[in-house]
Amino acid sequence: MESNHDKEKQVARHLAGNAKARSLAERKELKARSAERRVERMERARRRQPDDDDFDGLDGDDEVGTRVPPQRVKHVHVRVPTAALEPPEPIPESAVDARDLALVTGLAPGRARVRDVAVGETDEFDADLDAALARTQRASVAVGDRVVLERRVGGRPRVVGVVERRSTIARADGTRAGAERVVAANVDRALVVAAARSPRLRPRLVDRYLIALEAGGVRPIVCVSKVDLVETAAERAEIEAILDEFRALEVPALCVSVESGEGLDDLRALVRGQTSVLVGQSGVGKSSLANGLFGALDLVTGRVRDGDGKGRHTTTASSLFEVDDAGTRLIDTPGVRSFGLVDVTRNSLESFFPDFDAARASCHFGDCGHVDEPDCGVRAAALAGEVPARRYEAYVRIRASLDG
């Protein structure tokens, strides 16, 4: 017969076993929940990873033109005041000691590759961005910027300010509504490169570039590359007809081929002694064109994907090159598949279509949007062939994508 003491021990063992069982079950449940949260974090991080068009990171130790994958980082949600996301005010050049000026030739997260502005200086070195510039880097610092350096004994120089720009090329930053991303600064010319084939010619993307360039004070040159791939006279005539629309706007427009050399001499003459930037869709041959114009650059080039005819990204960050002794500089930029406009509204859009000016005077309403209003002179001119139908279609599509 069991004693009371034995029964108490048995009950204690039973209660301990139940507690242990509960503890094991709870641990398993906690472990499962932890695994689910880990998967959710990884999925959120994957969705936030920038694509090739949005990535602007070129490590200073990597060769220019090689692909640098986005770094995996632990995402921490921090509420940043709106004011902290605004780029710092630019500095007037008159307020800067020339010995502290440097030219940005490349960028990586949190730092810039720079060269002293002093005449004859060609050596490049890395400089850290101060906190305010690093926080707003996509808008506040761009290749081509002139910046103010703070020299530090025993440490890397620090960029503490950006000098006022004379021109910019900017597009919408997809990471924050209403924000801009500056592609290049202080440039004279922009070579808007489109391909005759592989990938297909996209004149509406060229239209968007022309609007952004006019808004930023940059003179455009439209280049249709790979014309050696054109097989028929009809196809060539179709390309020339599109270029004639841009020529009518007093925009230089050329057919070029690195393979045959067509148009390269004319293009060199247009950019000689100036700072120019190559922009355009991925795979149109920007780096190949840069090499064809100034062979010493030796930029990495890539093929177009066979499956969808879209371009591969071989340039993953903007970089500036000195190409001759005449002061000619060239900036090569990553390709894009879309180009969001900044500070352009539905009301201001028509000012970027000067080919509408004559027809606009016939509109019945002074604030006509030229889409579905009655007695619209622009729409009537497009139907009559007095305004290029393709340009009018581009206006309507771009207007539909804008706010206000």
C-alpha positions in Angstrom: 0.0 0.0 0.0 1.4 3.4 -1.1 2.1 5.9 1.6 0.9 9.5 1.4 4.5 10.5 0.7 4.7 8.2 -2.4 1.4 9.6 -3.7 2.6 13.1 -3.3 5.8 12.3 -5.3 3.7 10.6 -8.0 1.4 13.7 -8.3 4.5 16.0 -8.4 6.0 13.9 -11.2 2.7 14.0 -13.1 2.4 17.8 -12.7 6.0 18.2 -13.8 5.4 16.0 -16.8 2.4 18.1 -17.8 4.4 21.3 -17.4 7.2 19.9 -19.5 4.8 18.8 -22.2 3.3 22.3 -22.2 6.8 23.8 -22.3 7.8 21.6 -25.3 4.6 22.4 -27.1 5.0 26.1 -26.5 8.6 26.0 -27.6 7.6 24.3 -30.8 4.9 26.9 -31.4 7.3 29.7 -30.7 9.8 28.1 -33.1 7.2 27.8 -35.8 6.1 31.4 -35.3 9.7 32.6 -35.4 10.2 30.7 -38.7 7.1 32.3 -40.2 8.3 35.8 -39.1 11.7 35.1 -40.6 10.1 34.0 -44.0 8.0 37.2 -43.9 11.0 39.4 -43.3 12.9 37.8 -46.1 9.9 38.2 -48.4 9.6 41.9 -47.5 13.3 42.4 -48.0 13.1 40.6 -51.4 10.3 42.9 -52.5 12.3 46.0 -51.4 15.4 44.9 -53.3 16.0 47.5 -56.0 16.1 46.3 -59.6 18.8 47.1 -62.1 17.2 50.4 -63.0 17.0 51.6 -59.5 20.4 50.4 -58.3 23.1 53.1 -58.3 25.8 51.3 -56.5 29.3 50.8 -57.9 31.9 49.7 -55.5 35.0 51.8 -55.7 37.2 48.7 -56.1 35.2 47.2 -58.9 35.9 47.8 -62.6 33.7 50.5 -64.1 31.0 48.9 -66.2 30.8 45.6 -64.4 27.7 44.4 -62.7 27.5 44.9 -58.9 24.6 43.1 -57.2 22.6 44.8 -54.5 23.9 44.1 -51.0 21.7 42.2 -48.6 20.9 44.4 -45.7 18.9 44.1 -42.5 15.9 46.4 -42.9 15.0 48.5 -39.8 11.9 50.6 -40.0 12.7 54.1 -38.7 10.3 57.1 -39.1 12.4 59.8 -40.7 11.0 63.4 -40.5 10.0 64.7 -44.0 12.4 67.6 -43.7 15.3 65.2 -43.3 14.5 63.7 -46.7 15.0 67.0 -48.5 18.4 67.6 -50.1 20.6 70.2 -48.4 20.7 73.6 -50.1 23.3 74.0 -52.8 26.3 76.3 -52.1 27.1 79.3 -54.4 30.4 78.8 -56.2 31.5 82.2 -55.1 31.4 81.1 -51.5 33.8 78.2 -52.0 37.6 78.1 -52.0 38.7 76.6 -55.3 41.2 74.4 -53.5 38.3 72.6 -51.8 36.4 71.9 -55.0 36.2 68.4 -56.5 34.3 66.8 -59.4 32.2 63.7 -58.9 33.1 61.0 -61.4 31.3 58.0 -59.8 29.0 57.1 -56.8 28.5 54.3 -54.4 26.2 54.2 -51.4 27.5 56.7 -48.8 30.5 57.8 -50.8 31.7 59.4 -54.0 34.6 58.9 -56.4 36.0 62.4 -57.0 38.8 64.3 -58.7 40.3 67.7 -57.6 39.0 70.4 -59.9 42.5 72.0 -60.1 43.8 72.1 -63.7 45.8 69.1 -64.6 44.5 66.9 -61.8 43.5 63.4 -63.1 43.9 61.2 -60.0 40.6 60.0 -58.5 40.0 59.1 -54.9 37.1 58.2 -52.6 35.4 60.6 -50.3 32.6 59.9 -47.7 29.4 61.8 -48.0 28.3 63.6 -44.8 25.1 62.4 -43.1 22.7 64.8 -44.8 24.0 64.1 -48.3 24.1 60.4 -47.7 20.5 60.4 -46.5 19.3 62.1 -49.7 22.0 60.8 -52.0 19.8 60.1 -55.0 18.7 63.7 -55.3 21.6 65.6 -53.7 24.7 64.1 -55.4 25.1 63.0 -59.0 28.0 62.3 -61.4 29.1 65.6 -62.8 28.5 67.6 -59.6 31.1 69.9 -58.2 31.4 69.3 -54.5 33.1 70.8 -51.5 35.6 68.6 -49.7 36.6 68.7 -46.0 40.1 67.3 -45.8 40.8 65.1 -42.7 44.2 64.2 -41.3 44.6 60.4 -41.3 41.1 59.8 -42.8 39.2 59.9 -46.0 38.0 63.3 -47.2 34.4 64.1 -46.7 31.9 65.8 -49.1 30.2 68.5 -47.0 28.3 70.4 -49.8 27.3 70.5 -53.4 27.9 73.6 -55.6 24.9 75.1 -57.4 24.2 73.2 -60.6 23.9 74.7 -64.1 21.9 71.8 -65.5 20.5 68.4 -64.4 18.9 65.3 -65.8 16.4 63.9 -63.3 13.7 61.3 -63.3 11.1 60.2 -60.7 12.5 58.2 -57.9 10.2 55.1 -57.6 11.1 54.7 -53.9 9.3 57.8 -52.7 6.3 59.7 -54.1 7.2 63.1 -55.5 10.9 62.6 -55.1 13.5 62.9 -57.9 16.6 61.0 -58.8 19.3 63.0 -60.5 21.0 61.0 -63.2 23.7 63.5 -64.0 24.6 67.2 -63.3 26.3 70.1 -65.1 26.1 68.6 -68.5 25.9 70.4 -71.8 24.5 67.7 -74.1 22.5 64.5 -73.7 22.8 61.8 -76.3 19.4 60.2 -76.2 20.2 56.7 -77.7 17.5 54.5 -79.2 18.2 51.4 -81.3 16.9 50.7 -84.8 16.6 47.1 -83.8 17.3 44.9 -80.7 15.6 46.4 -78.7 12.9 48.0 -80.9 12.8 51.7 -81.4 10.7 53.4 -78.7 10.1 57.0 -79.8 7.7 57.7 -76.8 10.6 57.1 -74.4 12.6 59.6 -76.4 9.8 62.1 -76.0 9.9 61.7 -72.3 13.7 62.3 -72.3 13.3 65.5 -74.4 10.8 66.8 -71.8 13.2 66.0 -68.9 16.2 67.5 -70.7 14.4 70.8 -71.5 13.2 71.0 -67.9 16.8 70.5 -66.7 18.5 72.9 -69.1 20.3 70.2 -71.2 20.5 70.3 -75.0 19.5 66.9 -76.6 20.9 65.0 -79.5 18.8 62.0 -80.7 20.8 59.0 -81.9 19.4 55.9 -83.5 22.0 53.3 -83.2 22.5 49.9 -84.9 21.3 51.2 -88.2 23.5 48.6 -89.9 20.9 46.0 -88.8 18.2 47.8 -91.0 17.5 45.5 -93.9 15.0 47.4 -96.1 14.7 50.9 -97.5 11.2 51.1 -96.1 12.4 50.4 -92.6 15.1 53.1 -93.0 12.5 55.5 -94.3 10.3 54.9 -91.3 13.2 55.7 -88.9 14.1 58.8 -90.8 10.5 60.0 -90.7 10.6 59.7 -86.8 13.9 61.6 -86.7 12.4 64.3 -89.0 9.8 65.0 -86.3 12.6 65.7 -83.8 14.6 67.7 -86.4 11.5 69.9 -86.9 11.9 70.8 -83.2 15.5 71.9 -84.0 16.9 68.8 -82.2 19.9 67.2 -83.9 18.9 63.7 -84.8 21.3 61.2 -86.4 21.5 57.6 -87.5 24.7 56.0 -86.2 26.4 52.6 -86.5 29.5 51.5 -84.6 30.0 48.7 -87.1 30.0 50.8 -90.2 31.0 54.1 -88.7 28.0 55.9 -90.0 27.3 59.2 -88.2 30.2 58.9 -85.7 32.2 61.8 -87.1 29.2 64.1 -87.1 28.4 63.1 -83.5 32.0 63.6 -82.3 31.9 67.2 -83.8 28.7 67.9 -81.8 30.1 66.8 -78.4 33.7 68.0 -78.8 34.8 70.2 -75.9 31.6 69.7 -73.9 30.3 67.4 -71.1 27.8 65.0 -72.6 25.8 62.2 -71.1 24.5 59.0 -72.8 21.0 58.1 -71.8 18.5 55.6 -73.1 16.8 52.2 -72.8 18.8 49.1 -71.7 20.6 47.4 -74.6 20.4 50.2 -77.1 24.2 50.3 -77.4 25.2 53.3 -75.2 28.5 51.8 -74.1 29.3 50.5 -77.6 28.6 54.0 -78.9 30.9 55.5 -76.3 33.6 53.1 -77.3 33.0 53.8 -81.0 33.3 57.5 -80.4 36.3 57.4 -78.0 37.8 54.0 -78.2 40.1 54.5 -75.2 37.2 54.1 -72.8 37.0 50.3 -73.2 33.6 50.0 -71.6 32.0 46.6 -71.0 29.1 45.9 -73.5 26.4 43.3 -73.5 24.0 41.5 -75.8 20.2 41.8 -76.0 18.3 38.9 -74.5 17.0 36.5 -77.1 13.8 35.7 -75.3 12.1 39.1 -75.1 14.4 41.4 -77.1 15.1 43.5 -74.0 18.5 44.9 -73.1 20.8 43.6 -70.5 22.3 46.0 -67.9 26.1 46.1 -68.4 26.5 49.6 -67.0 25.2 49.6 -63.4 26.2 53.1 -62.3 26.9 56.4 -63.9 30.6 57.2 -64.5 32.4 60.2 -66.0 35.3 60.0 -68.4 37.8 62.5 -69.8 38.1 61.5 -73.4 40.5 64.0 -75.0 42.6 67.0 -74.4 39.9 69.4 -75.7 37.9 69.2 -72.5 35.4 66.6 -73.8 33.8 64.6 -71.1 31.4 61.7 -71.4 29.1 60.3 -68.8 27.8 56.7 -69.3 24.6 55.9 -67.4 22.6 52.7 -66.7 19.8 51.9 -69.0 16.1 52.3 -68.0 12.9 50.7 -69.1 10.7 53.6 -68.0 11.4 57.3 -67.3 9.1 59.0 -64.8 8.9 62.8 -65.2 9.6 65.2 -62.3 7.9 68.6 -61.7 5.8 68.2 -64.9 2.0 68.5 -64.6 -0.9 68.1 -67.0 -1.1 71.9 -67.1 2.5 72.4 -67.9 3.0 69.5 -70.3 1.9 71.4 -73.4 4.8 73.9 -73.0 7.2 71.0 -73.9 5.4 70.4 -77.2 6.3 73.5 -79.2 5.0 71.8 -82.4 1.5 72.4 -81.0 1.9 76.2 -80.7 0.3 77.2 -84.0 -2.7 74.8 -83.6 -3.2 75.8 -79.9 -4.3 79.3 -81.0 -7.4 77.7 -82.6 -8.6 76.0 -79.4 -12.0 77.3 -78.2 -11.0 77.2 -74.5 -8.0 79.0 -73.1 -7.3 76.1 -70.7 -7.9 73.3 -73.3 -6.2 70.1 -72.4 -6.2 68.9 -76.1 -7.7 65.5 -75.2 -11.6 65.5 -75.2 -12.5 69.2 -75.1 -14.8 70.4 -77.9 -13.3 72.6 -80.7 -9.7 71.7 -79.9 -7.4 73.1 -82.4 -4.5 70.7 -81.6 -6.6 67.6 -81.9 -8.1 68.9 -85.2 -4.5 69.6 -86.5 -3.4 66.1 -85.6 -6.4 64.6 -87.5 -5.6 66.8 -90.5 -1.9 65.8 -90.4 -0.7 69.3 -89.6 0.7 68.0 -86.2 2.4 64.6 -86.4 0.0 62.0 -85.2 2.7 60.2 -83.3 3.6 63.3 -81.3 0.0 64.0 -80.4 -0.5 60.4 -79.3 2.7 60.7 -77.1 1.2 63.9 -75.6 -2.1 62.2 -74.7 -0.3 59.1 -73.2 2.1 61.2 -71.2 -0.6 63.5 -70.0 -2.7 60.6 -68.7 0.3 59.4 -66.6 0.7 62.8 -64.9 -1.0 64.4 -61.9 -2.7 67.7 -61.8 
